[in-house]
Structure formats: C-alpha cells, structure tokens
Amino acid sequence: MNVKYLDSNVFLQSALYIGVKTDRAKAILESIAKDESSAATSSLAMDEIVWVAMKEMGDRKKALILCKSILEIPNLKILDVTGGDILKALWFMEKYSKLKPRDAIHLAVCFNAGIFTIISDDSDFNDIEEITRESLE
C-alpha cells in the first residue's frame, strides 16, 4: 500500500471546521482507520495540531483530548523527527529558498521515511520536485 504523509491541516480541518475540505479530511481519516489506506504523520504535526487547536477552541483541555484521539487512530503511524531529518530539512531549505523551516522538516520526515506523497492544503509544497501534494479540495 502506498503510504501518504498527512500534514497537520488534515486533522485540524476534520476536527475544527465545516465544508467540502472537512468532508474530504474525515474520509481520509476514516479510510486509514479502516485499513483501506496507509498514512503517517510526525511528532511535529502533533505539536502544530495542539497549538492551533488551543487557539481555535480556546480550551487547552479540549485541544489535548483532540490530540490524544488522533494518536488513537488505527493504522496511523507517528514518525519521530530526528537529527537526520533536521539535516535534510536544512538541505531542502538551501535548495528551495522560499521553503519555511516547519515545512522543510515535514518534507524531510517524508523523504527520509520513503514517503513521496503529502496530503496538505499548504500550497508551499507544490513546487517541491521530491514529492507530490494532494489537496483537500
């Protein structure tokens, strides 16, 4: 099964918002939970999810519950961010002058794990030749 990397906005869209993107995000997560597709995210994404959820929900406890529920999604692999990932992220930032540090870390985690598709609403990944971005649209 082709593993895809989920950016934090997939989880946030599913949990916090309403609309077509929300429906797509929920369908992606349901597919993973049912073992119909294979996906991973990173510890960095979990950090981003808690931070945004705390701001959007205005409730730290609910944000932590959300993060814990993501950790319980069956078949979702959570990848660590390593020193090797940071080194690769710096390489990506040198190659792509507009790439932001967090995006570079996500990209490096994907690349180093052998994942070459990222599901993200972040169009900054569009011009990266090492991966393919799938949008929630």
CNS distance restraints for C-alpha pairs under 8 A (distance, minus, plus):
assign (resid   1 and name CA) (resid  37 and name CA) 6.85 0.50 0.50
assign (resid   1 and name CA) (resid  38 and name CA) 6.29 0.50 0.50
assign (resid   2 and name CA) (resid  37 and name CA) 7.61 0.50 0.50
assign (resid   2 and name CA) (resid  38 and name CA) 6.45 0.50 0.50
assign (resid   3 and name CA) (resid  37 and name CA) 7.45 0.50 0.50
assign (resid   3 and name CA) (resid  38 and name CA) 4.75 0.50 0.50
assign (resid   3 and name CA) (resid  39 and name CA) 4.96 0.50 0.50
assign (resid   3 and name CA) (resid  40 and name CA) 7.01 0.50 0.50
assign (resid   3 and name CA) (resid 115 and name CA) 6.17 0.50 0.50
assign (resid   3 and name CA) (resid 117 and name CA) 7.62 0.50 0.50
assign (resid   4 and name CA) (resid  38 and name CA) 6.44 0.50 0.50
assign (resid   4 and name CA) (resid  39 and name CA) 4.67 0.50 0.50
assign (resid   4 and name CA) (resid  40 and name CA) 6.30 0.50 0.50
assign (resid   4 and name CA) (resid 115 and name CA) 6.21 0.50 0.50
assign (resid   4 and name CA) (resid 116 and name CA) 7.16 0.50 0.50
assign (resid   4 and name CA) (resid 117 and name CA) 5.15 0.50 0.50
assign (resid   4 and name CA) (resid 118 and name CA) 5.68 0.50 0.50
assign (resid   4 and name CA) (resid 119 and name CA) 6.91 0.50 0.50
assign (resid   5 and name CA) (resid  39 and name CA) 5.62 0.50 0.50
assign (resid   5 and name CA) (resid  40 and name CA) 4.89 0.50 0.50
assign (resid   5 and name CA) (resid  41 and name CA) 5.41 0.50 0.50
assign (resid   5 and name CA) (resid 110 and name CA) 6.51 0.50 0.50
assign (resid   5 and name CA) (resid 115 and name CA) 6.67 0.50 0.50
assign (resid   5 and name CA) (resid 116 and name CA) 7.90 0.50 0.50
assign (resid   5 and name CA) (resid 117 and name CA) 6.21 0.50 0.50
assign (resid   5 and name CA) (resid 118 and name CA) 4.60 0.50 0.50
assign (resid   5 and name CA) (resid 119 and name CA) 6.13 0.50 0.50
assign (resid   6 and name CA) (resid  10 and name CA) 6.35 0.50 0.50
assign (resid   6 and name CA) (resid  39 and name CA) 6.75 0.50 0.50
assign (resid   6 and name CA) (resid  40 and name CA) 6.11 0.50 0.50
assign (resid   6 and name CA) (resid  41 and name CA) 5.13 0.50 0.50
assign (resid   6 and name CA) (resid 118 and name CA) 5.91 0.50 0.50
assign (resid   6 and name CA) (resid 119 and name CA) 5.10 0.50 0.50
assign (resid   6 and name CA) (resid 120 and name CA) 6.61 0.50 0.50
assign (resid   7 and name CA) (resid  11 and name CA) 7.70 0.50 0.50
assign (resid   7 and name CA) (resid  41 and name CA) 6.61 0.50 0.50
assign (resid   7 and name CA) (resid  45 and name CA) 6.41 0.50 0.50
assign (resid   7 and name CA) (resid 106 and name CA) 7.72 0.50 0.50
assign (resid   7 and name CA) (resid 118 and name CA) 6.92 0.50 0.50
assign (resid   7 and name CA) (resid 119 and name CA) 6.10 0.50 0.50
assign (resid   7 and name CA) (resid 120 and name CA) 5.20 0.50 0.50
assign (resid   8 and name CA) (resid  12 and name CA) 6.32 0.50 0.50
assign (resid   8 and name CA) (resid  41 and name CA) 7.88 0.50 0.50
assign (resid   8 and name CA) (resid  45 and name CA) 4.90 0.50 0.50
assign (resid   8 and name CA) (resid  46 and name CA) 7.03 0.50 0.50
assign (resid   8 and name CA) (resid  48 and name CA) 6.46 0.50 0.50
assign (resid   8 and name CA) (resid  49 and name CA) 5.87 0.50 0.50
assign (resid   8 and name CA) (resid 120 and name CA) 7.74 0.50 0.50
assign (resid   9 and name CA) (resid  13 and name CA) 5.67 0.50 0.50
assign (resid   9 and name CA) (resid  49 and name CA) 7.79 0.50 0.50
assign (resid   9 and name CA) (resid 120 and name CA) 6.42 0.50 0.50
assign (resid   9 and name CA) (resid 121 and name CA) 6.66 0.50 0.50
assign (resid  10 and name CA) (resid  14 and name CA) 6.28 0.50 0.50
assign (resid  10 and name CA) (resid  25 and name CA) 5.38 0.50 0.50
assign (resid  10 and name CA) (resid 119 and name CA) 7.28 0.50 0.50
assign (resid  10 and name CA) (resid 120 and name CA) 6.49 0.50 0.50
assign (resid  10 and name CA) (resid 121 and name CA) 7.72 0.50 0.50
assign (resid  10 and name CA) (resid 136 and name CA) 7.59 0.50 0.50
assign (resid  11 and name CA) (resid  15 and name CA) 6.23 0.50 0.50
assign (resid  11 and name CA) (resid  25 and name CA) 6.97 0.50 0.50
assign (resid  11 and name CA) (resid  49 and name CA) 7.38 0.50 0.50
assign (resid  11 and name CA) (resid  70 and name CA) 7.74 0.50 0.50
assign (resid  12 and name CA) (resid  16 and name CA) 5.66 0.50 0.50
assign (resid  12 and name CA) (resid  17 and name CA) 7.53 0.50 0.50
assign (resid  12 and name CA) (resid  49 and name CA) 6.46 0.50 0.50
assign (resid  12 and name CA) (resid  52 and name CA) 7.91 0.50 0.50
assign (resid  12 and name CA) (resid  53 and name CA) 7.30 0.50 0.50
assign (resid  13 and name CA) (resid  17 and name CA) 5.34 0.50 0.50
assign (resid  13 and name CA) (resid  18 and name CA) 7.66 0.50 0.50
assign (resid  13 and name CA) (resid  21 and name CA) 6.84 0.50 0.50
assign (resid  13 and name CA) (resid  22 and name CA) 5.20 0.50 0.50
assign (resid  13 and name CA) (resid  25 and name CA) 6.45 0.50 0.50
assign (resid  14 and name CA) (resid  18 and name CA) 7.92 0.50 0.50
assign (resid  14 and name CA) (resid  21 and name CA) 7.95 0.50 0.50
assign (resid  14 and name CA) (resid  22 and name CA) 4.84 0.50 0.50
assign (resid  14 and name CA) (resid  23 and name CA) 7.19 0.50 0.50
assign (resid  14 and name CA) (resid  25 and name CA) 5.24 0.50 0.50
assign (resid  14 and name CA) (resid  26 and name CA) 5.28 0.50 0.50
assign (resid  15 and name CA) (resid  22 and name CA) 7.89 0.50 0.50
assign (resid  15 and name CA) (resid  66 and name CA) 7.81 0.50 0.50
assign (resid  16 and name CA) (resid  53 and name CA) 7.72 0.50 0.50
assign (resid  16 and name CA) (resid  56 and name CA) 7.79 0.50 0.50
assign (resid  16 and name CA) (resid  57 and name CA) 7.98 0.50 0.50
assign (resid  17 and name CA) (resid  22 and name CA) 6.26 0.50 0.50
assign (resid  18 and name CA) (resid  22 and name CA) 5.50 0.50 0.50
assign (resid  18 and name CA) (resid  23 and name CA) 7.74 0.50 0.50
assign (resid  19 and name CA) (resid  23 and name CA) 6.40 0.50 0.50
assign (resid  20 and name CA) (resid  24 and name CA) 6.33 0.50 0.50
assign (resid  20 and name CA) (resid 137 and name CA) 7.04 0.50 0.50
assign (resid  21 and name CA) (resid  25 and name CA) 6.07 0.50 0.50
assign (resid  21 and name CA) (resid 136 and name CA) 5.12 0.50 0.50
assign (resid  21 and name CA) (resid 137 and name CA) 5.64 0.50 0.50
assign (resid  22 and name CA) (resid  26 and name CA) 6.10 0.50 0.50
assign (resid  22 and name CA) (resid 136 and name CA) 7.98 0.50 0.50
assign (resid  23 and name CA) (resid  27 and name CA) 6.15 0.50 0.50
assign (resid  24 and name CA) (resid  28 and name CA) 6.21 0.50 0.50
assign (resid  24 and name CA) (resid 136 and name CA) 5.96 0.50 0.50
assign (resid  24 and name CA) (resid 137 and name CA) 7.52 0.50 0.50
assign (resid  25 and name CA) (resid  29 and name CA) 6.35 0.50 0.50
assign (resid  25 and name CA) (resid 136 and name CA) 6.55 0.50 0.50
assign (resid  26 and name CA) (resid  30 and name CA) 6.08 0.50 0.50
assign (resid  27 and name CA) (resid  31 and name CA) 6.07 0.50 0.50
assign (resid  28 and name CA) (resid  32 and name CA) 6.41 0.50 0.50
assign (resid  29 and name CA) (resid  33 and name CA) 6.21 0.50 0.50
assign (resid  29 and name CA) (resid  73 and name CA) 7.91 0.50 0.50
assign (resid  30 and name CA) (resid  34 and name CA) 6.15 0.50 0.50
assign (resid  31 and name CA) (resid  35 and name CA) 6.25 0.50 0.50
assign (resid  31 and name CA) (resid  36 and name CA) 5.08 0.50 0.50
assign (resid  31 and name CA) (resid  37 and name CA) 5.70 0.50 0.50
assign (resid  32 and name CA) (resid  36 and name CA) 5.80 0.50 0.50
assign (resid  32 and name CA) (resid  37 and name CA) 4.97 0.50 0.50
assign (resid  32 and name CA) (resid  38 and name CA) 5.85 0.50 0.50
assign (resid  32 and name CA) (resid  39 and name CA) 6.67 0.50 0.50
assign (resid  32 and name CA) (resid  73 and name CA) 7.82 0.50 0.50
assign (resid  32 and name CA) (resid  74 and name CA) 7.05 0.50 0.50
assign (resid  32 and name CA) (resid  75 and name CA) 6.07 0.50 0.50
assign (resid  32 and name CA) (resid  76 and name CA) 6.66 0.50 0.50
assign (resid  33 and name CA) (resid  73 and name CA) 5.83 0.50 0.50
assign (resid  33 and name CA) (resid  74 and name CA) 4.75 0.50 0.50
assign (resid  33 and name CA) (resid  75 and name CA) 5.91 0.50 0.50
assign (resid  33 and name CA) (resid  76 and name CA) 7.40 0.50 0.50
assign (resid  34 and name CA) (resid  74 and name CA) 7.55 0.50 0.50
assign (resid  35 and name CA) (resid  74 and name CA) 7.69 0.50 0.50
assign (resid  35 and name CA) (resid  75 and name CA) 6.30 0.50 0.50
assign (resid  38 and name CA) (resid  75 and name CA) 6.90 0.50 0.50
assign (resid  38 and name CA) (resid  76 and name CA) 7.17 0.50 0.50
assign (resid  39 and name CA) (resid  75 and name CA) 7.38 0.50 0.50
assign (resid  39 and name CA) (resid  76 and name CA) 5.56 0.50 0.50
assign (resid  39 and name CA) (resid  77 and name CA) 6.49 0.50 0.50
assign (resid  40 and name CA) (resid  76 and name CA) 5.44 0.50 0.50
assign (resid  40 and name CA) (resid  77 and name CA) 4.45 0.50 0.50
assign (resid  40 and name CA) (resid  78 and name CA) 5.71 0.50 0.50
assign (resid  40 and name CA) (resid  79 and name CA) 6.81 0.50 0.50
assign (resid  41 and name CA) (resid  45 and name CA) 6.49 0.50 0.50
assign (resid  41 and name CA) (resid  76 and name CA) 7.49 0.50 0.50
assign (resid  41 and name CA) (resid  77 and name CA) 6.39 0.50 0.50
assign (resid  41 and name CA) (resid  78 and name CA) 5.13 0.50 0.50
assign (resid  41 and name CA) (resid  79 and name CA) 5.99 0.50 0.50
assign (resid  42 and name CA) (resid  46 and name CA) 6.63 0.50 0.50
assign (resid  42 and name CA) (resid  78 and name CA) 4.99 0.50 0.50
assign (resid  42 and name CA) (resid  79 and name CA) 4.40 0.50 0.50
assign (resid  42 and name CA) (resid  80 and name CA) 5.85 0.50 0.50
assign (resid  42 and name CA) (resid  81 and name CA) 6.87 0.50 0.50
assign (resid  42 and name CA) (resid 106 and name CA) 7.46 0.50 0.50
assign (resid  42 and name CA) (resid 109 and name CA) 7.39 0.50 0.50
assign (resid  43 and name CA) (resid  47 and name CA) 6.44 0.50 0.50
assign (resid  43 and name CA) (resid  78 and name CA) 6.35 0.50 0.50
assign (resid  43 and name CA) (resid  79 and name CA) 6.17 0.50 0.50
assign (resid  43 and name CA) (resid  80 and name CA) 5.56 0.50 0.50
assign (resid  43 and name CA) (resid  81 and name CA) 6.54 0.50 0.50
assign (resid  44 and name CA) (resid  48 and name CA) 6.40 0.50 0.50
assign (resid  44 and name CA) (resid  80 and name CA) 8.00 0.50 0.50
assign (resid  44 and name CA) (resid  81 and name CA) 7.05 0.50 0.50
assign (resid  44 and name CA) (resid 106 and name CA) 7.53 0.50 0.50
assign (resid  45 and name CA) (resid  49 and name CA) 6.12 0.50 0.50
assign (resid  45 and name CA) (resid 106 and name CA) 7.94 0.50 0.50
assign (resid  46 and name CA) (resid  50 and name CA) 6.32 0.50 0.50
assign (resid  46 and name CA) (resid  67 and name CA) 6.75 0.50 0.50
assign (resid  47 and name CA) (resid  51 and name CA) 6.28 0.50 0.50
assign (resid  48 and name CA) (resid  52 and name CA) 6.09 0.50 0.50
assign (resid  49 and name CA) (resid  53 and name CA) 5.85 0.50 0.50
assign (resid  49 and name CA) (resid  67 and name CA) 6.87 0.50 0.50
assign (resid  50 and name CA) (resid  54 and name CA) 6.00 0.50 0.50
assign (resid  50 and name CA) (resid  63 and name CA) 5.57 0.50 0.50
assign (resid  50 and name CA) (resid  64 and name CA) 6.39 0.50 0.50
assign (resid  50 and name CA) (resid  66 and name CA) 7.75 0.50 0.50
assign (resid  50 and name CA) (resid  67 and name CA) 6.19 0.50 0.50
assign (resid  51 and name CA) (resid  55 and name CA) 6.50 0.50 0.50
assign (resid  51 and name CA) (resid  63 and name CA) 7.95 0.50 0.50
assign (resid  52 and name CA) (resid  56 and name CA) 6.00 0.50 0.50
assign (resid  53 and name CA) (resid  57 and name CA) 5.56 0.50 0.50
assign (resid  53 and name CA) (resid  58 and name CA) 7.65 0.50 0.50
assign (resid  53 and name CA) (resid  60 and name CA) 7.92 0.50 0.50
assign (resid  53 and name CA) (resid  63 and name CA) 5.12 0.50 0.50
assign (resid  53 and name CA) (resid  66 and name CA) 7.98 0.50 0.50
assign (resid  54 and name CA) (resid  58 and name CA) 5.35 0.50 0.50
assign (resid  54 and name CA) (resid  59 and name CA) 5.57 0.50 0.50
assign (resid  54 and name CA) (resid  60 and name CA) 5.08 0.50 0.50
assign (resid  54 and name CA) (resid  62 and name CA) 7.67 0.50 0.50
assign (resid  54 and name CA) (resid  63 and name CA) 5.24 0.50 0.50
assign (resid  55 and name CA) (resid  59 and name CA) 7.65 0.50 0.50
assign (resid  57 and name CA) (resid  62 and name CA) 7.39 0.50 0.50
assign (resid  57 and name CA) (resid  63 and name CA) 7.08 0.50 0.50
assign (resid  59 and name CA) (resid  63 and name CA) 6.34 0.50 0.50
assign (resid  60 and name CA) (resid  64 and name CA) 6.27 0.50 0.50
assign (resid  61 and name CA) (resid  65 and name CA) 6.29 0.50 0.50
assign (resid  62 and name CA) (resid  66 and name CA) 6.16 0.50 0.50
assign (resid  63 and name CA) (resid  67 and name CA) 6.32 0.50 0.50
assign (resid  64 and name CA) (resid  68 and name CA) 6.17 0.50 0.50
assign (resid  65 and name CA) (resid  69 and name CA) 6.14 0.50 0.50
assign (resid  66 and name CA) (resid  70 and name CA) 6.43 0.50 0.50
assign (resid  67 and name CA) (resid  71 and name CA) 6.48 0.50 0.50
assign (resid  68 and name CA) (resid  72 and name CA) 6.54 0.50 0.50
assign (resid  69 and name CA) (resid  73 and name CA) 6.78 0.50 0.50
assign (resid  71 and name CA) (resid  76 and name CA) 7.75 0.50 0.50
assign (resid  71 and name CA) (resid  78 and name CA) 7.80 0.50 0.50
assign (resid  79 and name CA) (resid 109 and name CA) 7.47 0.50 0.50
assign (resid  80 and name CA) (resid 109 and name CA) 7.96 0.50 0.50
assign (resid  81 and name CA) (resid  85 and name CA) 6.04 0.50 0.50
assign (resid  81 and name CA) (resid  86 and name CA) 7.52 0.50 0.50
assign (resid  81 and name CA) (resid 105 and name CA) 7.83 0.50 0.50
assign (resid  81 and name CA) (resid 109 and name CA) 6.54 0.50 0.50
assign (resid  82 and name CA) (resid  86 and name CA) 6.52 0.50 0.50
assign (resid  83 and name CA) (resid  87 and name CA) 6.30 0.50 0.50
assign (resid  84 and name CA) (resid  88 and name CA) 6.20 0.50 0.50
assign (resid  85 and name CA) (resid  89 and name CA) 5.97 0.50 0.50
assign (resid  85 and name CA) (resid 105 and name CA) 6.52 0.50 0.50
assign (resid  85 and name CA) (resid 108 and name CA) 5.24 0.50 0.50
assign (resid  85 and name CA) (resid 109 and name CA) 5.63 0.50 0.50
assign (resid  85 and name CA) (resid 112 and name CA) 6.89 0.50 0.50
assign (resid  86 and name CA) (resid  90 and name CA) 6.25 0.50 0.50
assign (resid  86 and name CA) (resid 105 and name CA) 6.25 0.50 0.50
assign (resid  86 and name CA) (resid 108 and name CA) 7.25 0.50 0.50
assign (resid  87 and name CA) (resid  91 and name CA) 6.44 0.50 0.50
assign (resid  88 and name CA) (resid  92 and name CA) 6.23 0.50 0.50
assign (resid  88 and name CA) (resid 105 and name CA) 7.82 0.50 0.50
assign (resid  88 and name CA) (resid 108 and name CA) 5.49 0.50 0.50
assign (resid  89 and name CA) (resid  93 and name CA) 6.18 0.50 0.50
assign (resid  89 and name CA) (resid 101 and name CA) 7.28 0.50 0.50
assign (resid  89 and name CA) (resid 104 and name CA) 4.71 0.50 0.50
assign (resid  89 and name CA) (resid 105 and name CA) 4.97 0.50 0.50
assign (resid  89 and name CA) (resid 107 and name CA) 7.02 0.50 0.50
assign (resid  89 and name CA) (resid 108 and name CA) 5.13 0.50 0.50
assign (resid  90 and name CA) (resid  94 and name CA) 6.25 0.50 0.50
assign (resid  90 and name CA) (resid 101 and name CA) 7.91 0.50 0.50
assign (resid  90 and name CA) (resid 104 and name CA) 7.25 0.50 0.50
assign (resid  91 and name CA) (resid  95 and name CA) 6.29 0.50 0.50
assign (resid  92 and name CA) (resid  96 and name CA) 5.91 0.50 0.50
assign (resid  92 and name CA) (resid  99 and name CA) 7.59 0.50 0.50
assign (resid  92 and name CA) (resid 104 and name CA) 6.15 0.50 0.50
assign (resid  92 and name CA) (resid 108 and name CA) 7.57 0.50 0.50
assign (resid  93 and name CA) (resid  97 and name CA) 5.79 0.50 0.50
assign (resid  93 and name CA) (resid  98 and name CA) 7.44 0.50 0.50
assign (resid  93 and name CA) (resid  99 and name CA) 5.59 0.50 0.50
assign (resid  93 and name CA) (resid 100 and name CA) 7.23 0.50 0.50
assign (resid  93 and name CA) (resid 101 and name CA) 7.20 0.50 0.50
assign (resid  93 and name CA) (resid 104 and name CA) 6.35 0.50 0.50
assign (resid  96 and name CA) (resid 128 and name CA) 7.74 0.50 0.50
assign (resid  99 and name CA) (resid 103 and name CA) 6.56 0.50 0.50
assign (resid  99 and name CA) (resid 104 and name CA) 6.24 0.50 0.50
assign (resid  99 and name CA) (resid 124 and name CA) 7.04 0.50 0.50
assign (resid 100 and name CA) (resid 104 and name CA) 6.05 0.50 0.50
assign (resid 101 and name CA) (resid 105 and name CA) 6.25 0.50 0.50
assign (resid 102 and name CA) (resid 106 and name CA) 6.32 0.50 0.50
assign (resid 103 and name CA) (resid 107 and name CA) 6.10 0.50 0.50
assign (resid 103 and name CA) (resid 124 and name CA) 7.93 0.50 0.50
assign (resid 103 and name CA) (resid 125 and name CA) 7.85 0.50 0.50
assign (resid 104 and name CA) (resid 108 and name CA) 6.04 0.50 0.50
assign (resid 105 and name CA) (resid 109 and name CA) 6.12 0.50 0.50
assign (resid 106 and name CA) (resid 110 and name CA) 6.26 0.50 0.50
assign (resid 107 and name CA) (resid 111 and name CA) 6.08 0.50 0.50
assign (resid 108 and name CA) (resid 112 and name CA) 5.87 0.50 0.50
assign (resid 109 and name CA) (resid 113 and name CA) 6.06 0.50 0.50
assign (resid 110 and name CA) (resid 114 and name CA) 6.26 0.50 0.50
assign (resid 110 and name CA) (resid 115 and name CA) 4.82 0.50 0.50
assign (resid 110 and name CA) (resid 116 and name CA) 6.49 0.50 0.50
assign (resid 110 and name CA) (resid 117 and name CA) 7.99 0.50 0.50
assign (resid 110 and name CA) (resid 118 and name CA) 7.82 0.50 0.50
assign (resid 111 and name CA) (resid 115 and name CA) 5.58 0.50 0.50
assign (resid 111 and name CA) (resid 116 and name CA) 6.37 0.50 0.50
assign (resid 111 and name CA) (resid 130 and name CA) 7.69 0.50 0.50
assign (resid 111 and name CA) (resid 131 and name CA) 7.96 0.50 0.50
assign (resid 116 and name CA) (resid 130 and name CA) 6.81 0.50 0.50
assign (resid 116 and name CA) (resid 131 and name CA) 4.60 0.50 0.50
assign (resid 116 and name CA) (resid 132 and name CA) 6.28 0.50 0.50
assign (resid 117 and name CA) (resid 131 and name CA) 5.46 0.50 0.50
assign (resid 117 and name CA) (resid 132 and name CA) 4.76 0.50 0.50
assign (resid 117 and name CA) (resid 133 and name CA) 5.82 0.50 0.50
assign (resid 117 and name CA) (resid 134 and name CA) 7.17 0.50 0.50
assign (resid 118 and name CA) (resid 131 and name CA) 7.05 0.50 0.50
assign (resid 118 and name CA) (resid 132 and name CA) 6.29 0.50 0.50
assign (resid 118 and name CA) (resid 133 and name CA) 4.94 0.50 0.50
assign (resid 118 and name CA) (resid 134 and name CA) 6.14 0.50 0.50
assign (resid 119 and name CA) (resid 133 and name CA) 5.77 0.50 0.50
assign (resid 119 and name CA) (resid 134 and name CA) 4.65 0.50 0.50
assign (resid 119 and name CA) (resid 135 and name CA) 5.87 0.50 0.50
assign (resid 119 and name CA) (resid 136 and name CA) 7.20 0.50 0.50
assign (resid 120 and name CA) (resid 133 and name CA) 6.54 0.50 0.50
assign (resid 120 and name CA) (resid 134 and name CA) 6.20 0.50 0.50
assign (resid 120 and name CA) (resid 135 and name CA) 5.40 0.50 0.50
assign (resid 120 and name CA) (resid 136 and name CA) 6.71 0.50 0.50
assign (resid 121 and name CA) (resid 134 and name CA) 7.83 0.50 0.50
assign (resid 121 and name CA) (resid 135 and name CA) 5.20 0.50 0.50
assign (resid 121 and name CA) (resid 136 and name CA) 6.05 0.50 0.50
assign (resid 122 and name CA) (resid 135 and name CA) 7.96 0.50 0.50
assign (resid 125 and name CA) (resid 131 and name CA) 7.84 0.50 0.50
assign (resid 125 and name CA) (resid 132 and name CA) 7.83 0.50 0.50
assign (resid 125 and name CA) (resid 133 and name CA) 6.27 0.50 0.50
assign (resid 126 and name CA) (resid 132 and name CA) 7.33 0.50 0.50
assign (resid 126 and name CA) (resid 133 and name CA) 6.19 0.50 0.50
assign (resid 128 and name CA) (resid 132 and name CA) 7.66 0.50 0.50
